[in-house]
Amino acid sequence: MGQSPRHRLSAALLAALLAGCAAPPVTLPQTERHTLHASETGRDYRIEIALPDAPPPAGGYPVLYVLDGNASFATATQLARALRGLDPAVVVGIGYDTDALFDMDARNEDYTPPAPGLPSRDARGRREGGADRLLDVIAQRIQPMIAARLAVNPRRQALFGHSYGGLFTLHTLYTRPALFSHYIAASPSLWWHDRYLQTKLQAYAGQRSPRASVLITVGALEQADAAGVGVERAGRLAERAMVDNARAAANALAALPSLTVRFEASANEDHIGNLYASLLRAVPFALSSNWIDTR
C-alpha cells in the first residue's frame, strides 16, 4: 500500500531536516589529529595520536607508529586499549590528508625505496622511490613532535607497515636500524623492482646493528588462492610469491644475532585481510608489558 499524504509529508520534512544538518565526524576518545606539511616530500600528512590514559611505565610510554594511518590507526588504537597484558602506550597514525582509506599515488612514492634503474614513474604513472624522504620526515619531524608532547621511551619505538608499507618497514630496518626497536612488516611487497630489497638485506647483514625485534606476516591466501581467481590473477600471485618471499626474508633475518624474529602466516587471509589480522599481532608484539630492554 502507498503512504498517506501525511506520511509522505513527514518523510519529506525529515529528509530536508537531515540534509540541512551536517553530521559531525566520528572521533575516538582521547585522540588528536594534526596536519603536518612536509617540505621534504611536498605532502600534507594526517598525524593522529592516541593518548594514553594511565601513567607511563618505567622509562616512558612505548610508541607504535602505523603507516596507512587512515586505514590502520583506529584499529590499532582500539586494540592497544582493549588487549590485556600491554603497557599504556602512544599510538601514532601516519596517514594522508584525505578521507580515503588509502592514498595510492602518495603511498606509491613514499613507501618505495630509491633504487638503481628505477623509472620516475611506474607502469600506472605513479611516482616511486621516495622512502628516504619520508624517513627524514619521520625521524626529524614526527618522532620529535611526539617526544615533545609526551613522556615516551626512546628505546621502545615500533613501526608497522602493510604491503608497500611493509616494504618501507624493512627498508627502514636495513638502512636506519636505530630508528625503531620493533619492526612489523605485514605482507611486505618484496617482489617490488625485481626483489631489489634483497640487496639491502645483504648489506644490512654485513654490518653491526643495534638489537631489534622483527615480526613478518603474510596471508596464506596471498600466494595459494589460485582457485577461482582467474588465470591472470593466479599468475600474478605466483609471480609475486608473497608467502615464499616473506618466509625467506624472515629466515635470513633470524640468522642474525642482533635480531629476534617471528614469522606468521595468517590462515584464510588474503592481502587486505592480513592487514587487520596483523594489527592483532603487532599491538601485543610492540606493547607487551613483558618487554625487556635488550638494546
C-alpha positions in Angstrom: 0.0 0.0 0.0 1.2 3.5 -0.7 1.9 6.0 2.0 -0.7 8.6 3.0 -0.1 12.2 2.2 0.6 12.9 5.8 3.3 10.2 6.0 4.8 11.4 2.7 5.0 15.0 4.1 6.6 13.8 7.3 9.2 11.8 5.4 9.9 14.8 3.2 10.3 17.1 6.2 12.6 14.6 7.9 14.8 14.3 4.7 15.0 18.1 4.4 16.0 18.4 8.1 18.7 15.8 7.8 20.0 17.3 4.6 20.4 20.6 6.4 22.3 19.1 9.3 25.9 18.0 8.6 26.6 15.1 10.9 29.7 15.5 13.0 32.6 13.1 12.1 33.1 10.1 14.4 36.2 10.5 16.5 37.9 8.2 19.0 38.1 9.4 22.6 41.4 10.8 23.8 42.9 11.2 20.3 44.3 14.2 18.5 44.5 14.9 14.8 47.1 17.2 13.3 48.0 18.1 9.7 51.7 18.2 9.0 53.1 19.8 5.8 56.4 18.2 5.0 58.6 20.2 2.7 60.8 17.1 2.3 58.0 15.4 0.3 55.7 18.3 -0.6 52.8 16.5 1.0 50.4 17.1 3.9 50.2 14.2 6.4 47.4 13.4 8.8 49.1 12.6 12.1 46.7 11.0 14.6 47.7 10.4 18.2 46.0 8.2 20.7 46.8 9.5 24.1 47.4 7.0 27.0 45.0 7.1 30.0 47.5 5.9 32.6 50.9 7.0 33.9 53.9 5.9 31.8 55.7 2.7 32.7 59.3 2.9 33.8 61.3 4.6 31.0 58.3 6.2 29.4 55.5 5.2 27.1 56.2 2.9 24.2 55.1 4.3 20.8 53.6 2.3 17.9 53.7 4.2 14.6 51.3 2.8 12.0 51.6 3.6 8.3 48.5 4.0 6.2 47.1 5.6 9.2 43.7 6.4 7.6 43.1 2.6 7.4 45.0 1.4 10.4 45.0 4.0 13.2 41.5 3.3 14.7 42.0 -0.5 14.8 45.5 -0.2 16.3 44.2 2.3 18.9 41.3 0.1 20.0 43.5 -3.0 20.3 46.1 -1.1 22.3 43.3 -0.1 24.7 41.4 -3.4 24.9 44.0 -6.1 24.9 45.3 -7.4 28.2 49.0 -7.5 29.2 50.0 -4.3 27.5 51.8 -1.3 28.8 50.0 2.1 28.5 51.2 3.4 25.1 51.0 6.0 22.5 49.7 5.0 19.0 50.5 7.3 16.1 48.9 7.1 12.7 50.8 8.4 9.8 48.3 9.0 7.1 47.3 11.4 4.4 45.0 14.4 4.4 42.1 12.7 2.6 39.0 10.8 3.7 40.0 7.8 1.6 41.5 4.8 3.4 44.5 4.7 1.1 46.1 7.5 -1.0 47.5 5.2 -3.7 49.6 7.8 -5.5 51.2 9.2 -2.3 52.0 5.8 -0.7 53.4 4.5 -4.0 56.0 7.2 -3.9 56.5 7.5 -0.1 56.8 3.8 0.7 59.1 2.6 -2.2 62.9 2.9 -1.8 65.3 4.7 -4.2 66.9 2.0 -6.4 69.3 1.9 -9.3 67.4 2.0 -12.6 64.1 2.9 -11.1 62.0 4.9 -13.5 60.5 8.1 -12.3 57.0 6.6 -12.7 55.7 3.0 -12.7 53.5 1.4 -15.3 50.5 3.1 -13.8 52.1 6.5 -14.0 52.7 6.8 -10.3 56.0 8.1 -8.9 58.3 5.9 -6.9 61.4 6.0 -4.8 60.6 8.5 -2.1 61.1 6.3 1.0 64.2 8.1 2.3 62.4 11.4 2.1 59.5 10.1 4.2 62.1 8.6 6.6 63.5 12.1 7.1 60.0 13.4 7.9 59.5 10.6 10.5 62.9 11.0 12.1 63.2 14.7 12.0 59.6 15.9 12.3 57.2 13.3 13.6 59.2 11.5 16.2 60.5 14.7 17.8 56.9 16.1 17.8 55.7 13.0 19.8 58.6 13.1 22.2 58.0 16.8 22.9 54.3 16.1 23.5 54.5 13.0 25.7 56.9 11.2 28.1 57.9 8.5 25.6 60.6 5.8 25.8 63.1 6.4 23.0 64.1 2.7 23.3 60.6 1.4 22.7 59.6 2.7 19.3 57.8 0.4 16.8 56.9 0.8 13.2 54.1 -1.1 11.4 53.5 -1.2 7.7 51.5 -3.3 5.3 52.1 -4.1 1.6 54.2 -1.3 0.3 54.2 -0.1 3.9 55.8 -3.5 4.8 58.4 -2.9 2.1 59.1 0.5 3.7 59.3 -1.0 7.2 62.0 -3.5 6.1 63.8 -0.8 4.1 63.9 1.3 7.4 65.4 -1.7 9.3 68.1 -2.2 6.7 69.1 1.4 6.2 68.3 3.2 9.5 68.1 0.4 12.1 68.4 2.7 15.1 65.2 4.5 14.4 63.0 1.8 15.9 63.2 -1.2 18.3 60.3 -3.1 16.8 59.6 -3.6 13.1 56.4 -5.2 11.9 56.2 -5.8 8.2 52.8 -7.2 7.1 52.5 -8.7 3.6 55.7 -6.8 2.6 55.9 -6.3 -1.2 59.3 -7.9 -1.5 58.6 -8.6 -5.2 59.0 -4.9 -5.9 61.5 -3.8 -8.5 62.8 -7.4 -9.2 63.2 -8.1 -5.4 65.5 -5.1 -5.0 65.3 -5.1 -1.2 67.2 -8.4 -1.1 70.3 -6.4 -1.9 69.7 -4.1 1.1 69.2 -7.2 3.3 72.6 -8.5 2.3 74.2 -5.1 3.1 72.4 -4.9 6.4 73.6 -8.4 7.4 77.2 -7.4 6.8 77.2 -4.6 9.3 76.9 -4.3 13.1 73.4 -3.0 14.0 71.5 -2.4 17.3 69.3 -5.1 18.6 65.7 -5.1 17.3 62.6 -7.3 17.2 61.1 -8.1 13.9 57.7 -9.6 13.0 56.9 -10.5 9.4 53.4 -11.7 8.5 51.7 -12.8 5.3 48.2 -14.0 4.4 48.3 -17.7 3.4 45.9 -16.9 0.5 48.2 -14.2 -0.9 50.0 -17.0 -2.8 47.8 -20.1 -2.6 44.5 -18.6 -3.5 44.7 -19.5 -7.2 41.4 -21.4 -7.4 38.6 -19.4 -8.8 40.5 -16.1 -9.2 41.2 -16.3 -13.0 44.3 -17.2 -14.9 45.7 -13.6 -14.9 45.4 -13.1 -11.1 46.6 -16.6 -10.4 49.7 -15.9 -12.4 50.3 -12.6 -10.6 50.0 -14.4 -7.2 52.5 -17.0 -8.3 54.9 -14.4 -9.7 54.9 -12.2 -6.6 55.3 -15.3 -4.3 54.3 -13.3 -1.3 54.4 -16.2 1.2 57.8 -17.6 -0.1 59.4 -14.1 -0.2 58.2 -13.2 3.3 59.3 -16.5 4.8 62.7 -16.3 3.1 63.3 -12.8 4.5 62.3 -13.9 8.0 64.6 -16.9 7.8 67.5 -14.7 6.6 66.9 -12.2 9.4 66.5 -14.9 12.1 70.1 -15.9 11.4 71.4 -12.6 12.5 72.4 -12.4 16.2 71.2 -8.8 16.7 67.6 -9.7 15.8 64.7 -11.5 17.4 62.4 -12.6 14.5 58.9 -14.1 14.3 57.2 -15.2 11.1 53.5 -15.8 11.0 51.2 -16.8 8.1 47.6 -15.9 8.6 45.4 -18.8 7.5 42.4 -17.9 5.3 43.5 -14.3 4.9 44.2 -12.6 1.6 46.3 -9.4 1.1 43.9 -6.9 2.7 42.6 -9.3 5.3 46.1 -9.7 6.5 46.4 -6.0 7.3 43.9 -6.3 10.1 44.9 -9.8 11.2 48.5 -8.5 11.5 47.4 -5.5 13.7 46.1 -8.0 16.1 49.5 -9.5 16.3 51.5 -6.3 16.0 50.0 -4.4 19.0 51.0 -7.0 21.7 54.3 -7.6 19.9 55.2 -4.0 20.3 53.5 -3.0 23.5 53.7 -6.1 25.8 54.3 -5.4 29.5 56.8 -8.3 29.4 59.1 -6.3 27.3 62.8 -6.5 28.3 65.3 -3.8 27.3 68.0 -5.7 25.4 69.4 -2.7 23.4 
